[in-house]
Amino acid sequence: MTHDLADTYDVDKREMLVETENVRVHTLHLTEGQIIPWHKHTEVDDTFVCLTGETIILSDGKQKNIKLSPGERCTIYCGVGHAVKPKSKKGTSFLLIQATGKHDFIPLPIRSII
């Protein structure tokens, strides 16, 4: 199970590990050129844990361009716009924890992708 707009962008692999009313935990793999587009959430925070490659998280928050290497993590708080992409041609895999609250995906206008 995933959100209604998940089919509007390409993700190489997605595996839902846990999904309850208030928590979602899944792994995703992005290859070169794949981007999770700019969006925000009303209630849930997104915590990213990089598993392989390097994950780039672009954000409207205090940190604008966050690079995660394997084992590193960061949290994007609800209401903060963000997009996600791999840093290199090798792609990236990451664990995504979305909690606590009802999940939504609010698309935002396209911003530049560095």
N, CA, C and O atoms as CSV, one atom per row, in Angstrom:
chain,resi,resn,atom,element,x,y,z
A,1,MET,N,N,0.846,-1.176,0.000
A,1,MET,CA,C,0.000,0.000,0.000
A,1,MET,C,C,0.889,1.237,0.000
A,1,MET,O,O,1.951,1.241,0.623
A,2,THR,N,N,0.468,2.270,-0.685
A,2,THR,CA,C,1.206,3.523,-0.714
A,2,THR,C,C,0.219,4.649,-0.977
A,2,THR,O,O,-0.985,4.403,-1.042
A,3,HIS,N,N,0.698,5.873,-1.130
A,3,HIS,CA,C,-0.225,6.986,-1.306
A,3,HIS,C,C,-0.739,7.068,-2.742
A,3,HIS,O,O,-0.165,6.466,-3.649
A,4,ASP,N,N,-1.822,7.816,-2.938
A,4,ASP,CA,C,-2.509,7.880,-4.225
A,4,ASP,C,C,-1.663,8.458,-5.357
A,4,ASP,O,O,-1.912,8.150,-6.523
A,5,LEU,N,N,-0.675,9.284,-5.041
A,5,LEU,CA,C,0.125,9.931,-6.084
A,5,LEU,C,C,1.446,9.218,-6.360
A,5,LEU,O,O,2.260,9.709,-7.142
A,6,ALA,N,N,1.667,8.066,-5.728
A,6,ALA,CA,C,2.941,7.351,-5.898
A,6,ALA,C,C,3.187,6.952,-7.345
A,6,ALA,O,O,4.338,6.839,-7.767
A,7,ASP,N,N,2.128,6.738,-8.105
A,7,ASP,CA,C,2.324,6.335,-9.499
A,7,ASP,C,C,2.592,7.520,-10.423
A,7,ASP,O,O,2.700,7.338,-11.636
A,8,THR,N,N,2.702,8.730,-9.873
A,8,THR,CA,C,2.991,9.910,-10.700
A,8,THR,C,C,4.490,10.179,-10.825
A,8,THR,O,O,4.894,11.105,-11.529
A,9,TYR,N,N,5.314,9.384,-10.155
A,9,TYR,CA,C,6.767,9.498,-10.283
A,9,TYR,C,C,7.380,8.102,-10.204
A,9,TYR,O,O,6.809,7.186,-9.612
A,10,ASP,N,N,8.571,7.963,-10.823
A,10,ASP,CA,C,9.223,6.656,-10.911
A,10,ASP,C,C,10.137,6.392,-9.718
A,10,ASP,O,O,10.929,7.246,-9.322
A,11,VAL,N,N,10.012,5.204,-9.163
A,11,VAL,CA,C,10.889,4.693,-8.121
A,11,VAL,C,C,11.301,3.294,-8.568
A,11,VAL,O,O,10.451,2.485,-8.939
A,12,ASP,N,N,12.603,3.005,-8.536
A,12,ASP,CA,C,13.087,1.710,-9.003
A,12,ASP,C,C,12.502,0.564,-8.181
A,12,ASP,O,O,11.999,-0.414,-8.735
A,13,LYS,N,N,12.572,0.693,-6.846
A,13,LYS,CA,C,12.036,-0.341,-5.952
A,13,LYS,C,C,11.422,0.334,-4.737
A,13,LYS,O,O,11.899,1.366,-4.267
A,14,ARG,N,N,10.344,-0.280,-4.238
A,14,ARG,CA,C,9.686,0.209,-3.020
A,14,ARG,C,C,9.167,-1.007,-2.273
A,14,ARG,O,O,8.467,-1.845,-2.841
A,15,GLU,N,N,9.516,-1.099,-0.991
A,15,GLU,CA,C,9.011,-2.199,-0.173
A,15,GLU,C,C,8.450,-1.631,1.123
A,15,GLU,O,O,9.181,-1.034,1.913
A,16,MET,N,N,7.156,-1.817,1.340
A,16,MET,CA,C,6.512,-1.368,2.562
A,16,MET,C,C,6.789,-2.410,3.642
A,16,MET,O,O,6.444,-3.580,3.476
A,17,LEU,N,N,7.408,-1.996,4.743
A,17,LEU,CA,C,7.743,-2.909,5.833
A,17,LEU,C,C,6.697,-2.882,6.937
A,17,LEU,O,O,6.347,-3.920,7.499
A,18,VAL,N,N,6.198,-1.681,7.245
A,18,VAL,CA,C,5.186,-1.499,8.286
A,18,VAL,C,C,4.231,-0.414,7.812
A,18,VAL,O,O,4.662,0.629,7.320
A,19,GLU,N,N,2.938,-0.663,7.960
A,19,GLU,CA,C,1.961,0.380,7.659
A,19,GLU,C,C,0.796,0.259,8.619
A,19,GLU,O,O,0.048,-0.719,8.592
A,20,THR,N,N,0.652,1.265,9.468
A,20,THR,CA,C,-0.471,1.345,10.389
A,20,THR,C,C,-1.172,2.671,10.122
A,20,THR,O,O,-0.813,3.396,9.194
A,21,GLU,N,N,-2.151,2.976,10.922
A,21,GLU,CA,C,-2.877,4.234,10.764
A,21,GLU,C,C,-1.968,5.452,10.969
A,21,GLU,O,O,-2.199,6.503,10.372
A,22,ASN,N,N,-0.935,5.316,11.810
A,22,ASN,CA,C,-0.104,6.466,12.170
A,22,ASN,C,C,1.378,6.329,11.852
A,22,ASN,O,O,2.139,7.270,12.075
A,23,VAL,N,N,1.804,5.186,11.337
A,23,VAL,CA,C,3.230,4.954,11.072
A,23,VAL,C,C,3.384,4.196,9.750
A,23,VAL,O,O,2.632,3.266,9.459
A,24,ARG,N,N,4.380,4.618,8.954
A,24,ARG,CA,C,4.753,3.893,7.738
A,24,ARG,C,C,6.268,3.770,7.726
A,24,ARG,O,O,6.979,4.743,7.977
A,25,VAL,N,N,6.758,2.575,7.434
A,25,VAL,CA,C,8.196,2.337,7.314
A,25,VAL,C,C,8.400,1.575,6.016
A,25,VAL,O,O,7.819,0.508,5.816
A,26,HIS,N,N,9.229,2.127,5.132
A,26,HIS,CA,C,9.490,1.433,3.883
A,26,HIS,C,C,10.892,1.720,3.388
A,26,HIS,O,O,11.541,2.672,3.820
A,27,THR,N,N,11.352,0.869,2.465
A,27,THR,CA,C,12.625,1.100,1.807
A,27,THR,C,C,12.334,1.486,0.365
A,27,THR,O,O,11.385,1.001,-0.251
A,28,LEU,N,N,13.178,2.374,-0.155
A,28,LEU,CA,C,13.050,2.809,-1.535
A,28,LEU,C,C,14.423,2.801,-2.182
A,28,LEU,O,O,15.438,3.024,-1.521
A,29,HIS,N,N,14.443,2.542,-3.478
A,29,HIS,CA,C,15.675,2.635,-4.250
A,29,HIS,C,C,15.407,3.530,-5.448
A,29,HIS,O,O,14.468,3.302,-6.211
A,30,LEU,N,N,16.243,4.551,-5.605
A,30,LEU,CA,C,16.162,5.466,-6.742
A,30,LEU,C,C,17.396,5.280,-7.603
A,30,LEU,O,O,18.506,5.159,-7.086
A,31,THR,N,N,17.207,5.256,-8.911
A,31,THR,CA,C,18.332,5.201,-9.837
A,31,THR,C,C,18.540,6.583,-10.444
A,31,THR,O,O,17.754,7.501,-10.207
A,32,GLU,N,N,19.599,6.719,-11.224
A,32,GLU,CA,C,19.918,8.002,-11.847
A,32,GLU,C,C,18.694,8.555,-12.581
A,32,GLU,O,O,18.037,7.845,-13.342
A,33,GLY,N,N,18.406,9.825,-12.340
A,33,GLY,CA,C,17.294,10.489,-13.011
A,33,GLY,C,C,15.957,10.369,-12.303
A,33,GLY,O,O,15.017,11.087,-12.645
A,34,GLN,N,N,15.848,9.481,-11.323
A,34,GLN,CA,C,14.593,9.352,-10.585
A,34,GLN,C,C,14.580,10.334,-9.422
A,34,GLN,O,O,15.568,10.482,-8.704
A,35,ILE,N,N,13.450,10.997,-9.250
A,35,ILE,CA,C,13.307,12.012,-8.207
A,35,ILE,C,C,11.943,11.844,-7.550
A,35,ILE,O,O,10.931,11.713,-8.239
A,36,ILE,N,N,11.914,11.848,-6.230
A,36,ILE,CA,C,10.643,11.984,-5.522
A,36,ILE,C,C,10.370,13.481,-5.521
A,36,ILE,O,O,11.117,14.238,-4.901
A,37,PRO,N,N,9.316,13.925,-6.203
A,37,PRO,CA,C,9.123,15.366,-6.433
A,37,PRO,C,C,8.820,16.159,-5.166
A,37,PRO,O,O,8.502,15.600,-4.116
A,38,TRP,N,N,8.929,17.469,-5.299
A,38,TRP,CA,C,8.673,18.383,-4.194
A,38,TRP,C,C,7.278,18.140,-3.626
A,38,TRP,O,O,6.282,18.095,-4.349
A,39,HIS,N,N,7.248,17.987,-2.306
A,39,HIS,CA,C,5.994,17.751,-1.607
A,39,HIS,C,C,6.181,18.075,-0.131
A,39,HIS,O,O,7.288,18.376,0.317
A,40,LYS,N,N,5.091,18.008,0.612
A,40,LYS,CA,C,5.148,18.144,2.070
A,40,LYS,C,C,4.070,17.259,2.667
A,40,LYS,O,O,3.238,16.698,1.954
A,41,HIS,N,N,4.099,17.145,3.985
A,41,HIS,CA,C,3.111,16.345,4.713
A,41,HIS,C,C,2.479,17.224,5.793
A,41,HIS,O,O,3.142,18.087,6.369
A,42,THR,N,N,1.199,16.997,6.060
A,42,THR,CA,C,0.471,17.787,7.057
A,42,THR,C,C,0.828,17.374,8.478
A,42,THR,O,O,1.023,18.229,9.342
A,43,GLU,N,N,0.918,16.048,8.730
A,43,GLU,CA,C,1.112,15.558,10.093
A,43,GLU,C,C,2.414,14.795,10.308
A,43,GLU,O,O,3.014,14.904,11.378
A,44,VAL,N,N,2.863,14.032,9.326
A,44,VAL,CA,C,3.994,13.136,9.560
A,44,VAL,C,C,5.338,13.805,9.296
A,44,VAL,O,O,5.468,14.657,8.418
A,45,ASP,N,N,6.332,13.397,10.078
A,45,ASP,CA,C,7.730,13.740,9.814
A,45,ASP,C,C,8.315,12.604,8.992
A,45,ASP,O,O,7.938,11.446,9.175
A,46,ASP,N,N,9.234,12.925,8.085
A,46,ASP,CA,C,9.955,11.918,7.307
A,46,ASP,C,C,11.359,11.781,7.874
A,46,ASP,O,O,12.121,12.747,7.883
A,47,THR,N,N,11.705,10.594,8.345
A,47,THR,CA,C,13.072,10.323,8.769
A,47,THR,C,C,13.701,9.395,7.738
A,47,THR,O,O,13.215,8.291,7.493
A,48,PHE,N,N,14.786,9.864,7.141
A,48,PHE,CA,C,15.504,9.137,6.107
A,48,PHE,C,C,16.771,8.534,6.707
A,48,PHE,O,O,17.504,9.215,7.424
A,49,VAL,N,N,17.031,7.261,6.418
A,49,VAL,CA,C,18.276,6.603,6.796
A,49,VAL,C,C,18.874,6.045,5.507
A,49,VAL,O,O,18.296,5.148,4.894
A,50,CYS,N,N,20.024,6.570,5.094
A,50,CYS,CA,C,20.660,6.120,3.863
A,50,CYS,C,C,21.220,4.715,4.071
A,50,CYS,O,O,21.893,4.443,5.066
A,51,LEU,N,N,20.933,3.826,3.117
A,51,LEU,CA,C,21.415,2.446,3.178
A,51,LEU,C,C,22.564,2.205,2.206
A,51,LEU,O,O,23.578,1.613,2.577
A,52,THR,N,N,22.413,2.661,0.962
A,52,THR,CA,C,23.467,2.512,-0.047
A,52,THR,C,C,23.535,3.768,-0.898
A,52,THR,O,O,22.555,4.505,-1.010
A,53,GLY,N,N,24.703,4.009,-1.501
A,53,GLY,CA,C,24.873,5.204,-2.324
A,53,GLY,C,C,24.795,6.450,-1.460
A,53,GLY,O,O,25.012,6.392,-0.250
A,54,GLU,N,N,24.489,7.565,-2.080
A,54,GLU,CA,C,24.297,8.812,-1.341
A,54,GLU,C,C,22.931,9.375,-1.707
A,54,GLU,O,O,22.564,9.442,-2.881
A,55,THR,N,N,22.189,9.778,-0.687
A,55,THR,CA,C,20.846,10.316,-0.846
A,55,THR,C,C,20.909,11.828,-0.696
A,55,THR,O,O,21.480,12.339,0.267
A,56,ILE,N,N,20.319,12.544,-1.651
A,56,ILE,CA,C,20.233,14.007,-1.572
A,56,ILE,C,C,18.791,14.367,-1.251
A,56,ILE,O,O,17.863,13.951,-1.945
A,57,ILE,N,N,18.618,15.143,-0.192
A,57,ILE,CA,C,17.300,15.637,0.190
A,57,ILE,C,C,17.337,17.148,0.059
A,57,ILE,O,O,18.089,17.825,0.759
A,58,LEU,N,N,16.522,17.666,-0.837
A,58,LEU,CA,C,16.391,19.108,-1.013
A,58,LEU,C,C,15.235,19.556,-0.131
A,58,LEU,O,O,14.206,18.884,-0.070
A,59,SER,N,N,15.396,20.684,0.553
A,59,SER,CA,C,14.426,21.067,1.567
A,59,SER,C,C,14.191,22.573,1.579
A,59,SER,O,O,15.079,23.360,1.254
A,60,ASP,N,N,12.974,22.954,1.961
A,60,ASP,CA,C,12.638,24.362,2.203
A,60,ASP,C,C,12.986,24.770,3.630
A,60,ASP,O,O,12.820,25.932,4.000
A,61,GLY,N,N,13.464,23.832,4.428
A,61,GLY,CA,C,13.777,24.096,5.829
A,61,GLY,C,C,15.106,24.811,5.997
A,61,GLY,O,O,15.645,25.367,5.039
A,62,LYS,N,N,15.630,24.796,7.203
A,62,LYS,CA,C,16.896,25.474,7.499
A,62,LYS,C,C,18.041,24.913,6.673
A,62,LYS,O,O,18.863,25.670,6.157
A,63,GLN,N,N,18.102,23.585,6.541
A,63,GLN,CA,C,19.116,22.954,5.694
A,63,GLN,C,C,18.501,22.767,4.317
A,63,GLN,O,O,17.489,22.079,4.181
A,64,LYS,N,N,19.095,23.368,3.299
A,64,LYS,CA,C,18.514,23.354,1.954
A,64,LYS,C,C,18.907,22.139,1.137
A,64,LYS,O,O,18.107,21.652,0.337
A,65,ASN,N,N,20.116,21.640,1.318
A,65,ASN,CA,C,20.631,20.568,0.485
A,65,ASN,C,C,21.366,19.592,1.400
A,65,ASN,O,O,22.501,19.847,1.803
A,66,ILE,N,N,20.719,18.480,1.724
A,66,ILE,CA,C,21.255,17.538,2.698
A,66,ILE,C,C,21.765,16.308,1.957
A,66,ILE,O,O,21.033,15.704,1.173
A,67,LYS,N,N,23.015,15.939,2.204
A,67,LYS,CA,C,23.594,14.744,1.590
A,67,LYS,C,C,23.790,13.697,2.677
A,67,LYS,O,O,24.451,13.945,3.686
A,68,LEU,N,N,23.204,12.522,2.454
A,68,LEU,CA,C,23.355,11.424,3.405
A,68,LEU,C,C,24.172,10.308,2.785
A,68,LEU,O,O,23.920,9.894,1.654
A,69,SER,N,N,25.154,9.824,3.534
A,69,SER,CA,C,25.929,8.641,3.171
A,69,SER,C,C,25.382,7.460,3.964
A,69,SER,O,O,24.641,7.664,4.926
A,70,PRO,N,N,25.729,6.223,3.584
A,70,PRO,CA,C,25.216,5.062,4.305
A,70,PRO,C,C,25.409,5.177,5.821
A,70,PRO,O,O,26.495,5.487,6.310
A,71,GLY,N,N,24.312,4.916,6.546
A,71,GLY,CA,C,24.323,4.986,8.007
A,71,GLY,C,C,23.917,6.346,8.557
A,71,GLY,O,O,23.624,6.458,9.747
A,72,GLU,N,N,23.894,7.375,7.730
A,72,GLU,CA,C,23.498,8.709,8.193
A,72,GLU,C,C,21.993,8.883,8.051
A,72,GLU,O,O,21.348,8.250,7.216
A,73,ARG,N,N,21.447,9.769,8.900
A,73,ARG,CA,C,20.000,9.993,8.862
A,73,ARG,C,C,19.683,11.466,9.080
A,73,ARG,O,O,20.505,12.233,9.582
A,74,CYS,N,N,18.481,11.834,8.692
A,74,CYS,CA,C,17.973,13.175,8.977
A,74,CYS,C,C,16.455,13.113,8.982
A,74,CYS,O,O,15.852,12.198,8.421
A,75,THR,N,N,15.854,14.096,9.622
A,75,THR,CA,C,14.398,14.181,9.695
A,75,THR,C,C,13.939,15.478,9.058
A,75,THR,O,O,14.463,16.554,9.348
A,76,ILE,N,N,12.954,15.356,8.187
A,76,ILE,CA,C,12.275,16.512,7.603
A,76,ILE,C,C,10.922,16.593,8.299
A,76,ILE,O,O,10.113,15.668,8.219
A,77,TYR,N,N,10.685,17.711,8.980
A,77,TYR,CA,C,9.483,17.842,9.798
A,77,TYR,C,C,8.253,18.166,8.957
A,77,TYR,O,O,8.362,18.718,7.862
A,78,CYS,N,N,7.083,17.816,9.483
A,78,CYS,CA,C,5.839,18.059,8.760
A,78,CYS,C,C,5.734,19.543,8.406
A,78,CYS,O,O,6.155,20.413,9.169
A,79,GLY,N,N,5.167,19.808,7.240
A,79,GLY,CA,C,5.010,21.168,6.762
A,79,GLY,C,C,6.190,21.698,5.962
A,79,GLY,O,O,6.076,22.741,5.318
A,80,VAL,N,N,7.323,20.999,5.990
A,80,VAL,CA,C,8.526,21.439,5.269
A,80,VAL,C,C,8.555,20.760,3.899
A,80,VAL,O,O,8.498,19.534,3.804
A,81,GLY,N,N,8.645,21.562,2.847
A,81,GLY,CA,C,8.723,21.025,1.502
A,81,GLY,C,C,10.048,20.327,1.274
A,81,GLY,O,O,11.087,20.767,1.765
A,82,HIS,N,N,10.005,19.215,0.513
A,82,HIS,CA,C,11.234,18.484,0.234
A,82,HIS,C,C,11.091,17.625,-1.018
A,82,HIS,O,O,9.986,17.285,-1.440
A,83,ALA,N,N,12.235,17.286,-1.596
A,83,ALA,CA,C,12.342,16.372,-2.741
A,83,ALA,C,C,13.548,15.488,-2.476
A,83,ALA,O,O,14.426,15.852,-1.694
A,84,VAL,N,N,13.599,14.318,-3.128
A,84,VAL,CA,C,14.671,13.355,-2.860
A,84,VAL,C,C,15.203,12.819,-4.183
A,84,VAL,O,O,14.444,12.546,-5.113
A,85,LYS,N,N,16.541,12.671,-4.247
A,85,LYS,CA,C,17.167,12.120,-5.453
A,85,LYS,C,C,18.489,11.456,-5.091
A,85,LYS,O,O,19.046,11.720,-4.026
A,86,PRO,N,N,18.993,10.591,-5.973
A,86,PRO,CA,C,20.321,10.008,-5.744
A,86,PRO,C,C,21.399,11.002,-6.142
A,86,PRO,O,O,21.174,11.853,-7.002
A,87,LYS,N,N,22.576,10.899,-5.518
A,87,LYS,CA,C,23.681,11.796,-5.857
A,87,LYS,C,C,24.414,11.331,-7.113
A,87,LYS,O,O,24.905,12.156,-7.885
A,88,SER,N,N,24.492,10.022,-7.321
A,88,SER,CA,C,25.315,9.521,-8.426
A,88,SER,C,C,24.544,8.562,-9.325
A,88,SER,O,O,23.390,8.223,-9.064
A,89,LYS,N,N,25.208,8.142,-10.377
A,89,LYS,CA,C,24.624,7.192,-11.323
A,89,LYS,C,C,24.322,5.845,-10.679
A,89,LYS,O,O,23.461,5.104,-11.153
A,90,LYS,N,N,25.034,5.530,-9.596
A,90,LYS,CA,C,24.827,4.245,-8.917
A,90,LYS,C,C,23.467,4.174,-8.217
A,90,LYS,O,O,22.992,3.085,-7.895
A,91,GLY,N,N,22.855,5.302,-7.987
A,91,GLY,CA,C,21.567,5.326,-7.298
A,91,GLY,C,C,21.730,5.333,-5.787
A,91,GLY,O,O,22.839,5.444,-5.266
A,92,THR,N,N,20.615,5.213,-5.102
A,92,THR,CA,C,20.617,5.221,-3.647
A,92,THR,C,C,19.442,4.411,-3.117
A,92,THR,O,O,18.376,4.358,-3.731
A,93,SER,N,N,19.656,3.785,-1.971
A,93,SER,CA,C,18.584,3.105,-1.244
A,93,SER,C,C,18.500,3.737,0.136
A,93,SER,O,O,19.515,4.092,0.735
A,94,PHE,N,N,17.279,3.873,0.629
A,94,PHE,CA,C,17.116,4.454,1.963
A,94,PHE,C,C,15.883,3.895,2.636
A,94,PHE,O,O,14.921,3.477,1.991
A,95,LEU,N,N,15.945,3.901,3.962
A,95,LEU,CA,C,14.820,3.548,4.808
A,95,LEU,C,C,14.073,4.841,5.074
A,95,LEU,O,O,14.690,5.855,5.401
A,96,LEU,N,N,12.760,4.822,4.940
A,96,LEU,CA,C,11.951,6.015,5.192
A,96,LEU,C,C,10.928,5.685,6.270
A,96,LEU,O,O,10.095,4.793,6.110
A,97,ILE,N,N,11.012,6.430,7.378
A,97,ILE,CA,C,10.079,6.275,8.487
A,97,ILE,C,C,9.176,7.501,8.487
A,97,ILE,O,O,9.658,8.629,8.595
A,98,GLN,N,N,7.875,7.287,8.367
A,98,GLN,CA,C,6.913,8.391,8.328
A,98,GLN,C,C,5.985,8.243,9.521
A,98,GLN,O,O,5.175,7.319,9.596
A,99,ALA,N,N,6.127,9.187,10.459
A,99,ALA,CA,C,5.354,9.105,11.701
A,99,ALA,C,C,5.292,10.488,12.344
A,99,ALA,O,O,6.074,11.349,11.940
A,100,THR,N,N,4.510,10.737,13.215
A,100,THR,CA,C,3.378,10.002,13.722
A,100,THR,C,C,2.141,10.788,13.318
A,100,THR,O,O,2.038,11.980,13.607
A,101,GLY,N,N,1.225,10.142,12.668
A,101,GLY,CA,C,-0.007,10.774,12.236
A,101,GLY,C,C,-0.459,10.200,10.916
A,101,GLY,O,O,0.165,9.290,10.370
A,102,LYS,N,N,-1.545,10.735,10.411
A,102,LYS,CA,C,-2.099,10.270,9.137
A,102,LYS,C,C,-1.200,10.743,7.997
A,102,LYS,O,O,-0.855,11.921,7.913
A,103,HIS,N,N,-0.825,9.808,7.123
A,103,HIS,CA,C,0.058,10.139,5.997
A,103,HIS,C,C,-0.722,10.837,4.890
A,103,HIS,O,O,-1.835,10.438,4.547
A,104,ASP,N,N,-0.120,11.881,4.339
A,104,ASP,CA,C,-0.614,12.505,3.128
A,104,ASP,C,C,0.589,12.915,2.288
A,104,ASP,O,O,1.719,12.917,2.776
A,105,PHE,N,N,0.352,13.258,1.042
A,105,PHE,CA,C,1.406,13.658,0.103
A,105,PHE,C,C,0.851,14.863,-0.632
A,105,PHE,O,O,-0.005,14.730,-1.506
A,106,ILE,N,N,1.348,16.051,-0.267
A,106,ILE,CA,C,0.850,17.289,-0.854
A,106,ILE,C,C,1.875,17.790,-1.861
A,106,ILE,O,O,2.927,18.295,-1.468
A,107,PRO,N,N,1.583,17.658,-3.171
A,107,PRO,CA,C,2.537,18.120,-4.185
A,107,PRO,C,C,2.768,19.621,-4.079
A,107,PRO,O,O,1.848,20.376,-3.764
A,108,LEU,N,N,3.996,20.049,-4.343
A,108,LEU,CA,C,4.350,21.460,-4.327
A,108,LEU,C,C,4.849,21.843,-5.710
A,108,LEU,O,O,5.246,20.971,-6.482
A,109,PRO,N,N,4.838,23.142,-6.041
A,109,PRO,CA,C,5.375,23.573,-7.327
A,109,PRO,C,C,6.829,23.104,-7.492
A,109,PRO,O,O,7.586,23.043,-6.523
A,110,ILE,N,N,7.194,22.782,-8.710
A,110,ILE,CA,C,8.548,22.324,-9.001
A,110,ILE,C,C,9.544,23.420,-8.670
A,110,ILE,O,O,9.349,24.584,-9.019
A,111,ARG,N,N,10.606,23.035,-7.996
A,111,ARG,CA,C,11.724,23.920,-7.698
A,111,ARG,C,C,12.931,23.359,-8.406
A,111,ARG,O,O,12.892,22.232,-8.898
A,112,SER,N,N,13.995,24.118,-8.466
A,112,SER,CA,C,15.181,23.605,-9.174
A,112,SER,C,C,15.748,22.412,-8.411
A,112,SER,O,O,15.744,22.380,-7.181
A,113,ILE,N,N,16.230,21.443,-9.162
A,113,ILE,CA,C,16.863,20.256,-8.599
A,113,ILE,C,C,18.352,20.377,-8.889
A,113,ILE,O,O,18.782,20.337,-10.042
A,114,ILE,N,N,19.130,20.525,-7.821
A,114,ILE,CA,C,20.583,20.736,-7.965
A,114,ILE,C,C,21.261,19.418,-8.192
A,114,ILE,O,O,22.482,19.369,-8.339
